[in-house]
Amino acid sequence: MKKFRFGIALSGGGVRGLAHIGVLKILHRAGIVPDYIAGTSMGALVGAWYAATLSPDEVEKNIRGIIMSPQFSELNSAVFREASGRGRIPLLSRIMGDVREFFVHNLSFFRNSLLSVEQMEEIIMRAVPFESFESLKIPFVCLATDLTEGKRIVIERGSLRKAIQASMAIPGVFPPVIWEDRVLCDGASVSYTPVQALREKGCDFVLAVEVQRQRRRVARFLRGIDVIVRAQDTGMWQLHEEELKKSDFVLHPQVKNVHWAHFRKASFCIRKGEEETERNLKSLKRALRIRRIRYLLGNII
C-alpha cells in the first residue's frame, strides 16, 4: 500500500518568505514533519535548508547570517533606501513602482539585471552550502520560470545551488540562469505557491503557506507602464488563486504589507509565521487526521 504523503508548499515573497521559518518552527515542535517540500523563490531557499537539516532553528540561524552578510548588504543598498525624517520607514513603498519602470525603460536596454552574475553567484555560494538534491534528508523540489519555452519548470535534480539561484532570480534584480539549454528566472510568475508540483509528486495532503503582497485597488492609470504592470500582476494573481484551490489547507501569515526587500523586518515576518501557525494548529491537525483516515479507509475498501 502506498504511504500517505504530506507536502508543504512555500511561496515566494522576498523577506515575507521568512514567515515560512516561523511556520516550520511550530509544525516541528508539534511533531508535524512533511514527507515532501516544494518552494518558489524565498520559499525555495527556506525549503531547501529545512529539507537538508530538519531543524527550523538552524534554518533561522543560517538565513539570518546570510541576510547580515556583506553581499546581501550590497543588494539592500542597491534596491533599498530609507526615508529621512520618517523614522526607519523604507521609501520602497513609494518608489518601487518607479524602479520597475526604470528597468523597463532604461536599464533593460543595456543590461539584464541590477546585480551581475558574479554577485548573484557569490550570494548563492554563501546561502546554499548543499551541492545536490540527493544530499537532502527529505525530497524537495523548487520552481522556476523557463523563459526559453515560456512555461513552468520543476527542478528536482542536479545542482541545488543553481536550482535555488534560478528560483530566486527576480527579473530586473537578479540575472537569469542558464540551465542546460534553458534560460530560467524567478518561479513566482508561474507558480507563486507550488501546490501543483506537490500534487504531481503524489502528495495526498498539501499545506500551502502563502505570503503574497497586499493587493490594492487602483482606480486611475495615468501611464501606459502602469497598465502593463497591472495587467501582468492580475494574470499572476489569478493563476496563484487557482493553484491555491488545489491545496488542502492554507496558512496566511500577516505580512502582506511588508515589502519584499525590507530585510530589517525579518524577525517580524518569522514571528508572524509562528502566530499564524499557532492560531491554526488545531484545525490543521484535525484536517490532517481526517484525510489520513479517509486515505486508509479508501485503501481498505
N, C-alpha and C positions, 0 to 999 in steps of 0.2 A: 504493500500500500504506500502510495506517495505521501511523503511527510508534509504536514501543514506548514506553509511558508508565510512568514510575516515580514513585510518590507516597509521601509521608511523612505519617503521621497522628500529631499531637502531642496528648497527653491534657491534661486539666485537672489541678489539684492544688496551686494556690497556689505557694508558694515551691518546692515539689518540682518544679514545671514548669520551673524554671530549669535542671534537668538537661538539658532539650532543647537549651540553648545548647551544653553540652559535647558532646552527640551531634553537632550540626551542625558544630562545630569540627573534629572528627575526620573526619567524612564529607567536609567541604570540602577538607581537606588531602589526602585520598585521591582527590580528583577526582570524588567522587560527589555530583552536584547533582540534586535532584528536578525532574521536569517539572511536578509539581503538589504542593501542600501544603495540608493541612487541619488546623485546630486547634480545640480547645474550651477556653474559659476562659483560663488562663495559656498554654496551648498556642496559642491564637489570637493572643495578644499577641506571643509569640516568633515564631510562624509568619509573621505579618504583617510584622514587622521584617525577617525573613530574606528574604521574598519581595520586599521593597522595596529591600534593599541587597545581597543575596547576599554578605554579609560577616558571619560569626559574631562576629568581633571587634568590629565596630560595633554589632551587636545587644547584646553583653555590655556595652559601654561605656554605651550609652544606657539599657538597662534598669537597670543599677546606678545611673545618675543618677536614674532615676525612684524607685527604692527609697529613695534618700537624700534625696528632696525633702521639703519641709515638709508637703505634702499627704499623702504616704504616712506620714510620722511621725504625723500625726493619726490615720490609720487604725490604725496599730500601737498607739497609746496608747488607742484606743477598744476594741480587741479583745484586747490583749496585755498581760500583766503578768509580771514576773519574781519568782521566789521568793526571799525573803530567807533568808540562812543556807544556801542550797543552791547557791552559785555562780551562774552565769548560766543556770539551767535554767528554761524557761518553765513557768509554772503551768498553761498551757493543757492540758497533758497530763492534768491532773486536773480542770479546771473547765469545759472546753468543752462537755461533755455538759450541765452545768447552765446554761451560756449558752444553748444551744439550747432548753432547757426554758423559760428565762426569756422568750425571744422568743415561744414558743408560748403561754405562759400570760399574759404581761403586756404586753410591748411591742407584740405584734401586735394588741392591742385598740385601740391609739391611733395607731400609725404603721407603715408597711410595711417600714422598714429602719433600720439603725443610722446610716448616712450619708444625708445629704439628696441630692436630685437635683443641686443646685448643687455639693456637694462631690465627687460622683462625676464630674460633667462636667469639673470643674477637673482632677482626676487624669487623665482620658482626654485632655483637650486637651494635656497635657504628654506623656502616654505615647504618643500616636498622632499624629505630625506629618503623616501621609499622609491626604489627604482622600478618595480614591476607590480602588476596586479596580482601575480602569483604569490607575492610576499605578504599579502593581506590575510587577516585572520577570518574575515567573513567576506563573501562575494560583494563586489562593488562595481558599479558602472557610473560613467558620467556622460553628460550630454553636451554636444556641440552643434553648431550650425555649419553645414557643408556649403560653402559659397560656390563651389565648382558646379554642383548639380542642383543647388537650391533646395536642400532638404535637411531633415534632422539626421544626426548620426549618433549612435550609441557606441561608446568606446569601452571595451572591457578587457583588452589585452594589449601587450606591448609596453611601451614606456609610460609609466604612471605620471612622471613629471610632465612629459609632453602632452598627455591627455588633459591634465589639470590646467596646464598653460592654455590649451585650446579652449577649454570650457570657460575660462576666465577672461578670454581675450575680448574685452569690451570694445566694440567698434569705435574708432577715433581716439581711444585712450591707449589700448594695447595693440601691438601688431598682430595680424592674423598668423596662424600657424600652418606651416606646410607639413602635411601628414601623408606620406606616400604620394599619390597623385591628386590629393585634395588640398583645398585651402579652407581652413577652419577658423571660426570665431565663436564668441560667447553663445552658449546654447539657449540663453533666455529668450531669444527671438522665436524659437520653435518649440521649446519645452521648458517653460519657466519653473514648473514644479513637475519633475519627471515621473508622474504616476504611470503613464502608459508603458514606459520602459520596464517597470516592475511587473506589470501585468504580462508583458511579453516574456518575462523570466519565470512565469508561473506562480507569482505570489497570490495567495488566497485572501490575504487581508493587507491593505495598503493604508498606512498612515501618512498623510500629506502635511508638511509644515510649510506654510506659505507666508512670505513677508513682503508682498508686493507693496509698492509705494501708494500713498493716498491718491485716489483718483478724484480729481476736482472737476466741477462743472465749468465749462468755458463758454461764454456767451458771444464773444466777438473775436474775429480773426482778421487782424489788420495787414498781415504779411503772408505771402504765399508759403514761406517756410513753415509758418505756424500751422497751416492747413496740412502740409506734407507730414510734419512730425505727428500731429494729432491723428491723422489717418493711419499712420504706421502703428502708433500706440494702441489705437482702437482695435486694429486687427490682432495685435498681440494679446490684448486683454480678453478678447472673445475666445481666442484659442486657449488661453490659460483657464478660463472658466469652464470650457468644455472638458479639458483634461482633469480638472479638479473633481468633476462629477463622477469620474471613474474611480475615485478613492472611496474608502470605507469610513474614514474619519479624518477630519481636518482640524489642525491647530492654527490659530491666527494670532501669534504674538503681537502685542500692541506697539509696533514700531513703525507704523506706516508713515509717520510724519518725519522720520529720520532720513536725511539724505544719504545716499549710498557711500559717499566719500567722507562723511563726518566721523572719522575713526575715534575721536575722543568720546564718542557715545558707545564704545564697545561694552563697558560694564553695564550700562543701561540696557542695551539690547540683550545681553546674556541674562540679566535679571528678569526682563520681560518674558523671555523664553521659559524660564523657570516658573514664573507666576501663571502663565497660560497653561502649562502642563499640569501644575498642581491643581488648578481650577477644574481641569477636565479629566483628571486621572481616574476617578471612579467610573465615569461614563466610558472612558476608553477601555478600561479593564473589562467592564460589562460587555461592551461591543465585541471585544476580542474573544471573551469566553463563549458568547452566543455563537459567533462564527466558527469557533473550534468545534463546538458540539454539533452544529449543523454539518460541518465537514465530516466528522466521524460517523454521524448517522447516515449521511449520504453514501459513504463508502461501505457501510454495513449493509444498507438496503441494496 
